[in-house]
Amino acid sequence: MTTHLSVNLNKVALVRNTRHLGIPSITRAAILCLQAGAQGVTVHPRPDERHIRATDVADLSALMRSWPGREYNIEGNPLQNLMGFVRQFKPHQATFVPDGEGQFTSDHGWNPATDTDKLRPLIAEAKALGVRVSLFMDAEPEHMVWAKSVGADRVELYTEPFAAAWGTSAQTVQLQRFIKAAQSALDAGLGVNAGHDLNRNNLTAFLKQVPGVQEVSIGHALIADALELGYSATIADYLRCIREAQP
């Protein structure tokens, strides 16, 4: 199994939104990443449109029809604005993320103790539309059976704790958490995605150890690298990191 790379384009939109010139272009960024070999693109259209706008979601949906075999992933909170995009555009995957409306960035997963009744009907609706559903989850092995029970197809493991521990004495402990969580997800019959603060330094080590990761969604670090290296060279290097993790 080869792990797929989905490029999160939020930070491209963030730069564009500082002026009224329409540059850098979200669709141009997507095309360059796909041409370089990325297997998909991700957007997270927050209600305040501080980066991705509704028009971007529509433009990318149209673009992705010209790229068969590549995946379009729309992420966000289904209790806010996400479901409208899911119903209208039917992306390949919807990643449900429990962000508050004013939240700076995603920083926690769904809570089995409080979120079951909220999520189950929305997951069922998305799946009835033919959309695969991934739940953004903390690396807690005991939560994976719950994610399966509410109808999820996959989980996206929130990897910031691993990234924050990289190069410190806590790195091994954090890595073991993710190994156990991923194995628990696989045992429950879920697919495994991962994302948040993965980069060229830590990605290979993560994928070498954490079993069954089907997709990594990477935005901030990748776009920062692209500012220095360009999209093509950056995508090529992330794909190298992924290849080097394969058995």
C-alpha positions in Angstrom: 0.0 0.0 0.0 1.3 3.5 -1.0 0.3 6.4 1.2 -1.4 9.2 -0.8 -0.4 12.8 -0.4 -3.3 15.3 -0.3 -2.2 19.0 -0.4 -4.1 21.3 1.9 -4.4 24.6 0.0 -5.7 26.8 2.9 -2.5 28.8 3.2 -2.4 29.7 -0.5 -5.9 31.2 0.0 -4.7 33.0 3.1 -2.0 34.8 1.2 -4.4 35.6 -1.7 -6.9 37.1 0.7 -4.5 39.8 1.9 -5.0 41.7 -1.4 -7.8 42.0 -4.0 -5.8 40.8 -7.0 -6.8 37.1 -7.0 -3.2 35.9 -6.7 -1.8 33.4 -5.8 -4.5 31.3 -7.6 -6.0 28.4 -5.7 -6.8 26.5 -8.8 -3.3 27.1 -10.3 -1.7 25.9 -7.1 -3.9 22.7 -7.3 -2.9 22.1 -10.9 0.8 22.4 -10.2 0.5 20.1 -7.2 -1.4 17.5 -9.2 0.9 17.8 -12.2 3.8 17.1 -9.8 2.1 13.9 -8.6 0.0 14.7 -5.5 -2.8 12.3 -5.3 -5.4 14.8 -4.0 -6.2 18.3 -2.7 -7.8 19.3 0.6 -9.6 22.5 1.6 -11.1 23.6 4.9 -13.7 26.3 4.2 -14.3 27.9 7.6 -17.5 30.0 8.1 -15.6 33.3 8.3 -13.8 32.5 4.9 -10.5 33.7 6.3 -8.8 31.5 3.8 -10.8 29.2 1.6 -14.0 30.8 0.2 -17.2 29.1 -1.1 -16.1 30.1 -4.6 -12.9 28.2 -4.1 -14.7 25.0 -3.2 -16.8 25.3 -6.3 -13.8 26.1 -8.6 -11.8 23.1 -7.2 -14.8 20.8 -7.6 -15.0 21.7 -11.3 -11.2 21.4 -11.7 -11.1 17.9 -10.1 -13.5 16.6 -12.6 -10.6 16.9 -15.1 -8.3 14.8 -12.9 -9.9 11.3 -12.7 -8.2 9.1 -10.1 -7.2 12.1 -7.9 -9.2 12.9 -4.7 -11.0 16.0 -3.5 -11.2 16.2 0.3 -13.3 18.9 1.9 -12.9 19.2 5.7 -14.7 21.2 8.3 -17.3 21.1 11.0 -20.5 19.4 9.8 -22.4 21.3 12.5 -21.4 24.6 10.8 -21.0 24.9 7.0 -19.5 21.7 5.9 -22.6 19.7 5.0 -23.8 22.4 2.5 -20.6 21.8 0.5 -20.9 18.0 0.8 -24.5 18.1 -0.5 -23.6 20.4 -3.4 -20.3 19.1 -4.6 -20.2 15.5 -3.3 -16.4 15.3 -2.9 -14.6 12.0 -2.7 -14.1 12.5 1.0 -15.4 14.7 3.7 -13.3 15.0 6.8 -15.4 16.0 9.8 -13.4 18.3 12.2 -14.8 19.6 15.5 -13.6 23.2 15.2 -15.2 26.1 16.8 -16.1 29.0 14.5 -13.3 31.2 15.6 -10.8 28.5 16.2 -7.2 29.4 15.1 -6.5 25.9 13.8 -7.7 22.3 14.3 -6.4 21.1 17.7 -8.5 18.2 18.9 -10.6 15.3 17.8 -14.2 14.3 18.3 -15.3 13.3 21.8 -17.1 9.9 22.1 -18.8 11.0 25.3 -20.6 13.9 23.7 -20.6 13.7 19.9 -22.4 10.4 19.0 -25.9 11.8 18.5 -24.6 14.8 16.6 -22.5 12.9 14.1 -24.3 9.7 13.3 -27.1 11.2 11.1 -24.7 13.5 9.3 -22.2 10.7 8.6 -25.1 8.6 7.3 -26.3 11.5 5.0 -22.8 12.0 3.6 -22.3 8.3 2.9 -25.8 8.1 1.2 -24.4 10.8 -1.2 -21.5 8.6 -2.0 -19.0 10.6 0.0 -16.4 8.8 2.2 -16.4 10.1 5.7 -13.2 10.5 7.8 -13.4 11.7 11.4 -10.6 13.9 12.8 -9.5 12.0 16.0 -7.0 12.2 18.8 -4.6 9.3 18.9 -6.6 7.4 21.6 -6.8 3.7 20.7 -10.0 3.2 22.6 -11.8 5.9 20.5 -11.4 4.0 17.3 -14.2 1.5 17.9 -16.5 4.4 18.6 -15.6 6.1 15.3 -16.5 2.9 13.5 -19.8 2.6 15.5 -21.0 6.0 14.4 -20.5 5.1 10.8 -17.1 6.6 9.8 -15.1 5.0 7.0 -11.8 6.4 8.1 -10.2 8.4 10.9 -7.7 11.2 10.4 -5.2 11.0 13.3 -4.4 14.5 14.7 -0.6 14.4 14.5 0.4 17.7 16.1 1.4 16.0 19.4 3.8 13.7 17.5 5.2 16.7 15.5 5.6 18.8 18.7 7.6 15.9 20.3 9.8 15.4 17.3 13.5 15.5 18.4 12.7 15.5 22.1 12.6 12.8 24.8 8.9 12.5 24.3 9.2 11.4 20.6 9.2 7.7 21.3 6.2 7.9 23.6 4.2 9.9 21.2 5.0 7.6 18.3 3.9 4.6 20.3 0.5 6.3 20.9 0.0 6.7 17.2 1.1 3.1 16.4 -1.5 1.8 18.9 -4.2 4.2 17.7 -3.7 3.3 14.0 -3.6 -0.4 14.8 -6.8 -0.1 16.8 -8.4 1.7 13.9 -7.4 -1.0 11.5 -8.7 -3.7 13.8 -12.0 -1.9 13.9 -12.2 -1.9 10.1 -11.4 1.7 9.6 -9.1 3.3 7.1 -6.3 5.5 8.5 -5.4 9.1 7.4 -3.1 11.5 9.3 -2.4 15.1 9.3 -1.3 18.3 11.1 2.3 19.5 11.3 3.7 16.6 9.4 6.7 17.8 7.3 9.8 16.7 5.4 11.7 16.1 8.6 9.2 13.8 10.4 7.0 12.3 7.7 9.2 9.3 6.8 9.7 8.3 10.4 6.0 8.5 11.1 5.0 6.4 8.1 7.7 3.8 8.7 6.3 3.0 12.1 2.5 3.8 12.1 0.7 1.0 10.3 -1.8 1.3 7.4 -1.7 5.1 6.7 -3.6 5.6 3.5 -3.4 9.3 3.2 -1.5 12.3 4.7 -3.0 15.7 4.4 -0.3 18.4 4.6 -0.7 22.1 4.2 1.2 24.6 6.3 4.7 23.0 6.0 4.2 22.0 2.4 3.2 25.5 1.3 6.0 27.0 3.3 8.4 24.7 1.5 6.9 25.7 -1.8 7.7 29.3 -1.2 11.3 28.4 -1.3 11.5 25.4 -3.6 8.4 25.8 -5.9 5.4 23.4 -6.0 7.0 20.8 -8.3 10.2 20.3 -6.3 8.3 20.4 -3.0 5.7 17.8 -4.1 8.5 15.6 -5.4 10.3 15.7 -2.1 7.2 14.9 0.0 6.6 11.9 -2.4 10.2 10.9 -1.8 9.6 11.0 2.0 6.6 8.7 1.5 8.5 6.3 -0.8 11.3 6.0 1.7 8.8 4.9 4.3 7.6 2.0 2.2 8.8 -1.5 3.0 
